[in-house]
Amino acid sequence: TIAVLDFGSQYTQVIARRIRECNVYSKIYSYKTSAKQLKKDGVIGVILSGGPSSVLAANSPKADPKIFSLGVPVLGICYGVQLIAHLLDGKVEKSKEREYGHGTLKVAKKGSLFRGLPTKLRVWNSHGDRLAKMPTGFSAIASTENSSYAAIADEKRKIYGIQFHPEVDHSEGGINILENFLRKICGCKGDWSMADLARESIEKIREKVGTDRVLLGLSGGVDSSVAAALIHKAIGRQLTCVFVDNGLLRLHERELVVDLYKRNFNMDVRVARAGSKFLKALKGVTDPEKKRKIIGKTFVNVFQDSLKRIGDAKYLAQGTLYPDVIESIAIDGNPAATIKSHHNVGGLPKSMKFELLEPLRELFKDEVRALGSALGLPKEVVWRQPFPGPGLGVRVLGEINKRNLDILRKADAVLHEEMMESELYYKVWQSFCVFLPVRTVGVMGDERTYDNVIALRIVESKDAMTADWSRVPYEVLQRVSTRIINEVEGVNRVVYDLSSKPPGTIEWE
Ligand code: XMP
């Protein structure tokens, strides 16, 4: 085990994630954990995380100084290196300027930490204090414009400190530095895998849940699907999944979900057929925000109703991921900042007295996908494009009624088929149709038509925060357009959305 001692950095989970990427097992510990405990747990390396505090402050979190005499390698990152200096006989001082953002790292001595890396690296910094004097036995192995001690090492005792953040994406070579520490310095084998993670999570769920029952709102999306598969592996039919059919699903979506989980996985899936309830509540409403609110409220009602029928359970499971947890935490890593509630099962009233079971809470999206594959979920689920909670409700503009929904569903199915056929489906971020409540004139055969418009929205994105319209080959667009107009009654025109985000959004409502 590699122990990551957590000093409250918003990047602690990112460190853990990078260690997993190196196929090494790690565990996050409180900074208070004693050296004795770490030894008992068989720890073979310690990483001290960053953190928002200053080691100079009287009540700042400090590690047990005995960790330096455990005889296992130690790597301090940011706050971690300052702590090394502070606890040993070095010196930390307030610097006049906060070093924040990119800097160029000049490597002076490659040693074991920088082995195989170039001598100049663009690295990412975020710290206020700086190292003024190294502890005895240390030498500086890299510097930046602002600091001659950007990385320090005591190769004899295998204690290393780096001022920048190797764990963030925008630090060049960061993963190689961590890998060097894990493999070369700690001697990790690197044979840990997602299957091991699955086994551990299943064990943990079993232990926590015991003989109690668990409920889960299954949407068919990646997160809730992987959570369901994992919990099901752990406790079988003690898990009951509720799938709400809100009438705003895509063609055959309910059948596909029920088929997969009920028939293939033998899960206890209850379907709440509430399409007409949603449509009734949405009748005559055209304002996008009002529509969203109605859909959200109706969902809660339907979900609660079906829970009443299912009976008592101690836990409510959710597919919350780490980015959902961190999303609203302020950039300077204040751990006290508010945490957003998950927006798919979001807004469940406080009166619902469940304990939460969130087995994916420490994972990132790509890890959840890998975990899903390790659990035997098919590619179509694991690599599914995102689909908004309010479903086609945000894609039928104007009033939502059965006719318009049916038109959209048929058009969307055509687009889906063609995206699969041309092998573009998994390459883009999202590809979907939008129903426009606009009629335009056309001619079909010798007849004049006066029908609706379908807009195609196909975007590329990394995280949905920004997006650009996809340069889909004309032939594909042409096939989609021809097929929709020929096959979907009520549509005589197809247009392609050329807006990026920002200023547009991905969905139209
Ligand atoms: P926008 O339209 O804001 O969408 O650019 C960004 C991403 O979020 C998805 N989306 C939602 N997902 N509940 C969800 O679970 C929602 O209410 C919701 N609204 C938008 C959208 O599909 C895109 O991937």
Boltz pocket constraint, residues with backbone or C-beta under 6 A from the ligand:
constraints:
  - pocket:
      binder: B
      contacts: [[A, 343], [A, 344], [A, 386], [A, 387], [A, 388], [A, 389], [A, 390], [A, 430], [A, 464], [A, 501], [A, 504], [A, 505], [A, 506], [A, 507], [A, 508]]
      max_distance: 6.0
